Amino acid sequence: MFRNLLNTDRLRRIIMVASRGARAIGNRYFEAGCTQAELRGISLLKGWLSPEQLTQYESYRYFDVIGRQSGKRYRIRYGAGMNIYEIDSCGRRLAGLCFVPSETLVAGDVMLAQKIALETDEWSALAVARRFAPTWH
């Protein structure tokens, strides 16, 4: 019986199922505290994400985009400001960037605007962006 518990494949499957369940509970808890406008913004954002970006967002509440002109990688975290990081190939934060629409919008709508800006006209987005030192957490 003890030998069955040490089976690494079985243990790996158990951990995978448990982590998926924990993420699902975390997402439900997060969304329970959201307003209807926030939920609509998140829903719209999810509809525009690629399958890979959606998986990232649902797991970690961030997703990566590739800049149109430079090919640099940016990570957009959940939030409505100071939520973009230029990252290297290992996912380390190189610089923080902040650019937001001029209107007050919920986080999902802001993140969608940031995604579209970086993927379609990166240079214009960077021209108005404010840089800040990345936080290391």
DAPEFEN-V310832 format. One record per backbone hydrogen bond with DSSP energy under -1.0 kcal/mol. NH is the residue of the N-H (numbers start at 1). CO is the residue of the C=O. E is the energy in kcal/mol with one decimal. If there is no record, write none. Layout:
BEGIN
NH & CO & E
NH & CO & E
END
This chain:
BEGIN
5 & 1 & -1.3
6 & 2 & -1.2
11 & 7 & -2.5
12 & 8 & -2.8
13 & 9 & -2.1
14 & 10 & -2.3
15 & 11 & -2.5
16 & 12 & -2.4
17 & 13 & -2.5
18 & 14 & -2.4
19 & 15 & -2.6
20 & 16 & -2.2
21 & 17 & -2.1
22 & 18 & -2.4
23 & 19 & -2.4
24 & 20 & -2.3
25 & 21 & -2.3
26 & 22 & -2.5
27 & 23 & -2.7
28 & 24 & -2.2
29 & 25 & -2.6
30 & 26 & -2.6
31 & 27 & -2.7
32 & 28 & -1.7
34 & 31 & -1.2
39 & 35 & -2.3
40 & 36 & -2.4
41 & 37 & -2.3
42 & 38 & -2.5
43 & 39 & -2.4
44 & 40 & -2.5
45 & 41 & -2.5
46 & 42 & -2.7
47 & 43 & -1.6
48 & 45 & -1.3
54 & 50 & -2.9
55 & 51 & -2.1
56 & 52 & -2.2
57 & 53 & -3.0
58 & 54 & -2.8
59 & 55 & -1.7
60 & 56 & -3.2
61 & 57 & -2.2
63 & 76 & -1.7
65 & 74 & -2.8
67 & 72 & -3.2
68 & 118 & -2.3
71 & 67 & -1.2
74 & 65 & -2.8
75 & 85 & -3.2
76 & 63 & -3.0
77 & 83 & -3.1
78 & 61 & -1.9
84 & 97 & -1.4
85 & 75 & -2.2
86 & 95 & -2.8
87 & 73 & -2.4
88 & 92 & -2.0
91 & 88 & -1.9
94 & 86 & -3.5
95 & 86 & -1.2
96 & 132 & -2.3
97 & 84 & -3.1
98 & 130 & -2.1
110 & 106 & -2.1
111 & 107 & -2.9
112 & 108 & -1.8
113 & 109 & -2.2
114 & 110 & -2.5
115 & 111 & -2.5
116 & 112 & -2.6
117 & 113 & -2.5
118 & 114 & -2.4
119 & 115 & -2.3
120 & 116 & -1.5
121 & 117 & -2.4
125 & 121 & -1.8
126 & 122 & -2.7
127 & 123 & -1.7
130 & 98 & -2.6
132 & 96 & -2.0
END
